[in-house]
Amino acid sequence: MSSETTRSPLVLSISWGHMDVEDLGVGKDFKLYPSGGRPWDWSETGTRHSPGVQPDDVQELLAHGATTVVLSRGMQLQLQVDPLTLRLLEERGVTVHVAETTEAVQIYNDLATSGTAVAGLFHSTC
């Protein structure tokens, strides 16, 4: 498999409630990881703004080989990150970046283009 086929898809554009992701199209929230991604449906794991991103939300990212994870907190930093999620990632030796969504996209895209096995959870509204 070439590095191009395993590279994480880039976020082509981000604005309130709208993301355009390379090879995946347009949506609101996304889970992205090496070689792919999909829309992020919070109802799958019961995610809410508080306590925020759940350990189950990141399991899929790890299963796809991510060694670095970027977690966006929303455009207005309303999405929290459950401390259990950070603990899980730390225990797995995963580098974590937590940031406001537009900053998170920049971090993620920089890592993806550098060849890092990066994954991310992106929330494009509050």
C-alpha positions in Angstrom: 0.0 0.0 0.0 1.5 3.4 -0.9 1.6 6.3 1.6 -0.8 8.2 -0.7 -3.5 5.5 -0.2 -2.9 5.4 3.6 -2.7 9.2 4.1 -5.5 10.7 6.1 -7.9 12.7 3.9 -7.4 16.5 4.0 -10.1 18.9 5.1 -10.5 21.1 2.0 -12.7 23.7 3.6 -14.4 24.4 7.0 -17.1 26.9 7.9 -20.0 27.0 10.4 -21.9 23.7 9.9 -20.0 22.8 6.7 -16.9 20.7 6.0 -15.6 19.6 2.7 -13.3 16.6 3.0 -11.0 15.1 0.3 -12.6 12.0 -1.2 -15.6 12.1 1.3 -17.5 15.2 0.2 -19.5 17.6 2.3 -20.9 17.2 5.8 -21.2 18.7 9.2 -19.1 16.6 11.5 -16.5 14.0 10.5 -14.3 11.2 11.9 -11.1 11.1 9.8 -8.3 8.6 9.9 -5.5 7.1 7.9 -6.9 6.0 4.5 -10.5 7.3 5.1 -13.2 8.6 7.2 -16.9 9.1 7.5 -19.5 11.5 9.0 -19.4 11.6 12.8 -22.8 10.7 14.2 -22.8 11.6 17.9 -25.8 9.4 18.6 -23.7 6.2 18.0 -22.0 6.7 21.3 -24.3 9.1 23.1 -21.9 12.0 22.7 -23.2 15.4 24.0 -21.4 18.7 24.4 -20.8 17.8 28.0 -19.0 15.5 29.1 -18.0 15.6 25.4 -15.9 13.3 23.3 -16.2 9.8 24.6 -13.6 6.9 24.7 -15.9 5.0 22.2 -15.7 8.0 19.8 -11.9 7.5 19.4 -11.8 3.7 19.3 -12.5 3.7 15.6 -9.6 6.1 15.0 -7.2 3.8 16.8 -8.5 0.8 14.9 -7.4 2.5 11.7 -3.8 3.0 12.9 -3.8 6.5 14.2 -0.7 7.4 16.3 -1.8 11.1 16.6 -5.3 12.3 17.3 -6.7 15.8 16.8 -9.9 16.5 18.7 -11.9 19.7 17.8 -13.9 21.4 20.4 -16.2 23.2 18.0 -16.1 26.8 16.7 -17.1 28.2 20.0 -15.4 25.6 22.2 -18.6 24.2 23.4 -17.7 20.5 22.9 -15.8 19.1 25.9 -13.4 16.1 25.9 -14.2 13.5 28.6 -11.0 13.0 30.8 -11.5 9.3 30.3 -10.9 9.8 26.6 -7.6 11.6 27.2 -6.6 8.9 29.6 -7.3 6.1 27.1 -5.2 7.9 24.4 -2.4 8.5 26.8 -2.4 4.9 27.9 -2.1 3.9 24.2 0.8 6.2 23.7 -1.1 8.4 21.2 -0.2 12.0 20.8 -3.3 14.2 21.3 -4.1 17.8 20.1 -7.2 19.5 21.4 -8.2 22.8 19.8 -11.0 25.0 18.5 -12.2 23.6 15.2 -10.5 25.8 12.6 -7.2 25.5 14.5 -7.7 21.7 14.8 -8.2 21.5 11.0 -4.9 23.3 10.5 -3.1 21.0 12.9 -4.6 17.9 11.3 -3.9 19.0 7.7 -0.3 19.8 8.6 0.2 16.4 10.2 -1.6 14.6 7.3 0.5 16.2 4.7 3.7 15.4 6.7 2.9 11.7 6.6 1.8 11.3 10.2 -0.7 8.6 10.9 -3.2 11.2 12.1 -6.9 10.9 12.9 -9.4 13.5 14.0 -12.9 14.2 15.2 -14.3 17.4 13.8 -17.4 19.3 15.0 -18.2 22.2 12.7 -20.7 24.2 14.8 -20.7 25.4 18.4 
